[in-house]
Amino acid sequence: MQNGFSHRNVPQRLARLLLATALVAGTAHAAPQTGPLDARPLFDAAGTDGTMVIHNVREQRTLVYNPKRAATAYSPASTFKIFNTLIGLETGAVADVDHDKLPWDGKVWMHHGKPILPAVCNGDVALRAALPNSCVPAYQALARRVGTVQYRKYLTAAHFGNADVEGPVDRFWLNGHLKITALQQVAFLRDAAAHQVPLISARSFEALDDILTIEKTADYTLRAKTGWDASGDAKADVGWWVGWVTRGADTWVFALNLDMPRPELGARRQEIARAMLRQVGALP
């Protein structure tokens, strides 16, 4: 069975899910059109399984590879830093992205016996460095300032995944409580790109746009975040790469996840996603 699919053979339940995803995010979009995304050779070449969802906002066209997996929920891991940044700024838990440094707890993050975070994370750090470097301790410090009650309010209003914030307030996006599908990631990111996430002000969106930008050229702007789910809920670690590309009048929102039984597969996240973004014209 092919994982890519065309509009004429979309299962009815997936079509309903795509429509529900658009509606639940709180914007009055028409039912998304669906189309093929030929990504199987890329995942096969990497020797892993995964999914990719790309949504063209202007055309209201959603492209899906591996629809079953696109509707499967995983821990958002560090992709939650996108929303966490907005929440932290909006609640005043952190004053700004440059001067209010979040304290380090003195613990070096390890995975498979090796440090997994850049050295900049091992110290007090501002959001401008904490976001692109996935500084978990900084965002845990932020989370303790925000508190469970505030998280529940913001995640419920935005319909972010299952909105489960139970467990320690500084681990719920890492320990398997909070879960989200690739389709839900795209629904949230579409609203984030449009500055339409409930309860979030223009100031917070502008700050996020600034520090989430990883490439800016005369032709396009790419904003994106990686994630690495090592919660143990899945059969292997799960890697994410999510974000959006603005190019001319178009914005493409995307979410990729893949199995990472080997750490070196982490590099394939961007490789595969970028190839697919070029395929649809989002990247040159």
URGIVEN-V657748 format. One record per helix or strand of 2 or more residues. SS is the DSSP state (2 for helix, 1 for strand). FROM is the first residue (numbers start at 0). TO is the last residue. If there is no record, write none. Layout:
SS	FROM	TO
SS	FROM	TO
This chain:
2	6	8
2	11	23
1	32	34
2	39	45
1	49	55
1	60	64
2	66	69
2	76	90
1	109	110
1	113	114
2	118	120
2	126	131
2	135	145
2	147	157
2	181	192
2	201	211
1	212	215
1	220	228
1	236	246
1	249	259
2	262	278
